[in-house]
Amino acid sequence: GLSLFPVADPRGTLTSAVPEVRRLVPINKYDNRVAFVVNWGRMDPERVSVTLVTPLCEVITPAVARRDRNLFYDAKLNYAVYIVNHDFLHNAADPANPRFGEWTLIISGNGLGDRGGSEIYDYEVLLDSRIKMDVSTEKAVYFAGDAIQVNAFVHLDGLGIPGAKVTLRVTAPGQSFSKFLAFNRVRIGPCG
């Protein structure tokens, strides 16, 4: 099964004016497997096409992926998935030329028309990497106005990486693309 960690999950809109987006995805020598997952709103498998370009300028289409045992491709009515395995990333056929570096994810809208047609999409990149980051806070519950201490441990194969830097970006309600929900703490049991 897949035990991958998400590293990117943005969303956007393809339009007749901007029918294609290209996103760069860094892959490094410590990554064992990567999955690219693209979802869109309309239940039409032809509405969006997804292509990958490797750092070696190889173009990966669904047809290419289906012919290579180190690649997996699947698509349904409103999503497409590519999975790239270890041997492809490390280029087992030509180890002197591994496929580490900037990959390009190309998401293209089809049939958007000339009159303002659009398609909302989102994508996620999932990595199985030897580099991991464990994040924790000092308390399990925080209240409005509390200072929150966040701890991060970056490691390679379980060993800390000296000098690793972590950046924390804080998003507040009303200032982000996504909505936040605040819940009151609820006790369950006879004392309510």
Phi, psi and omega in degrees: 000173179271129172232066186259157183248127181290135178240347177206139177207054179279169177226167180190190180227127172272137180228171176296331178282327179228080185277358183218141172234149177234128180238133178273135182231114180283132176235134182239177186294348179268357180272132182263329185201148179221142175239135175248119183239125179237130178240150174218167190283310185288136180280072183213110184295343179269353186294324182228137173242147184233132180226148175244149172232126181279168175296344177268011179067024175276132180265124180251113176252172175305320180297318178296315182297322181292336180271348185250121183292348179266003178235149176230138176223139173213147177213147176230204186300323184219031173204158174221144182225131168245138171236128182247124185267177184306311184297326178288315180300316183274358178053065181304331179286336181210074187302340178289346181232068179292164183259046177268149180128205183276114170270153177244124174262120181249122179244120185237134176271139179242139177070031180281345177074178182264355189244053172082017176298149181210162177214122176281139179223161165217158178220159178221139174246125182243134182241141164255101187236152174282344175271128181230161174223124176258129182241138178215163173240161184284337179233158179275334184231137176231153178239162180310132179090347178291142170283138182244120176266125180247130178248140178229137177238111179262128184216155176244117182053036177088351180258132180304147178258107180300136177079003179297138180247139180236135177247129178254126177252124182260131177243131182254152177307139179084356181238011182234168179292321181272161178265149177251145174242135177253134181242143171280148177291132182242130176262135179248131180143183185294336182265003174055000000 
